[in-house]
């Protein structure tokens, strides 16, 4: 599966297609361990990735938009 959103997604077992999550532990189905941030079996799966939280919107008043 190609990288749909970013070109440079660093490998992480949490969102790898070859990983299984059980009891809050992530295990590789290939029995591999991520070394030096690289894994040759890494396959990006966008459905496993948890999106970042959106920042809170700032509140504005009508005075902020007045031109004087």
Buried (B, 14 or more C-beta within 10 A) or exposed (E): EEEEEEEEBEBBBEBBBBBEEEEEEBEBEEEBEBEEEEBEBBEBBBEBBEEEEEEEEEEEEEEEEEEE
